[in-house]
Amino acid sequence: MSFALISTSVLTHAQVGVGTTTPDASSVLEVQSTTQGMLTPRMTSAQRVAINSPANGLIVYQTDGIAGFYYYTGGAWVLLINDNSALNADNITSGTVAPARLGTGTADNTVYLRGDGTWSTVSGSLADNAVTSSKIADGTIANSDLSSGSISASKFAVRTITSNTTITNADHFIVINGNYTVTLPSNPADGEIYWICNPTMNGSINTNGKSIVVGGNDWLSGNYTFQSDFGSMVNSFLYSTVIGKWLLISNL
């Protein structure tokens, strides 16, 4: 009886040392060498996935495809990331990341991996009308976002008219330099405002088939002169799609 107990105790606490006669007490196996390494099983990808019922933590070295050490997590084989395959700036020199590192996509200068794990394409430019008032929440644009000089004169350019001209929806500050007629846009958007100045007071405005509302009264569509109709050199017009008319909102 005593012999059996002693044998069991020896087997329970047995340790194996290779290259050492005193393996560490915390190890089942300790290998020591200064001239050789420890070689794990080497196999192809097909051989690895063919392993029957791999144990959690099982590790092999794959020789083909994305070569390297793979370990089994209980649900999948995972490649051990090393210094050569880690995702850092020093190792991403060609502008792309191998699909095996990031799932089913390839990152480059136009494609990126989103935080939710999906792939998306970077738009080369911002489409017209892509940023609307509904996308700019109240208070999100502060004075610090519009730093001094960030909005230049070119962004509020003044167009000087030196001939009879139909202005576009991009012309909001107009100076009529002489006796010329400016025709307002044929399809203005709701709320568009145009500031039109005629220092000589001998130019005119054509409403392009739409009426002008002045002080609650409609003027018929047609040509209106700065001198006789408006009596001022600067006039501001706002278009309303609700009533389909121009509103004279100020004159100086």
HELIX and SHEET records of a PDB file:
HELIX    1   1 SER A    2  THR A   12  1                                  11    
HELIX    2   2 SER A   45  VAL A   49  1                                   5    
HELIX    3   3 PRO A   99  ARG A  101  5                                   3    
HELIX    4   4 SER A  133  LYS A  135  5                                   3    
HELIX    5   5 ASN A  143  ASP A  145  5                                   3    
HELIX    6   6 ALA A  153  PHE A  156  5                                   4    
HELIX    7   7 PHE A  226  PHE A  230  3                                   5    
SHEET    1   A 2 VAL A  16  VAL A  18  0                                        
SHEET    2   A 2 LEU A  29  VAL A  31  1                                        
SHEET    1   B 4 ARG A  42  MET A  43  0                                        
SHEET    2   B 4 ILE A  59  GLN A  62  1                                        
SHEET    3   B 4 GLY A  68  TYR A  72 -1                                        
SHEET    4   B 4 TRP A  77  LEU A  79 -1                                        
SHEET    1   C 2 VAL A 111  LEU A 113  0                                        
SHEET    2   C 2 TRP A 119  THR A 121 -1                                        
SHEET    1   D 7 ARG A 159  ILE A 161  0                                        
SHEET    2   D 7 PHE A 173  ILE A 176  1                                        
SHEET    3   D 7 ILE A 193  CYS A 197  1                                        
SHEET    4   D 7 VAL A 234  SER A 240 -1                                        
SHEET    5   D 7 LYS A 245  ASN A 251 -1                                        
SHEET    6   D 7 ILE A 212  VAL A 214  1                                        
SHEET    7   D 7 ASN A 217  TRP A 219 -1                                        
SHEET    1   E 4 THR A 165  THR A 166  0                                        
SHEET    2   E 4 THR A 181  THR A 183  1                                        
SHEET    3   E 4 SER A 204  ASN A 206  1                                        
SHEET    4   E 4 ASN A 223  THR A 225 -1                                        
END                                                                             
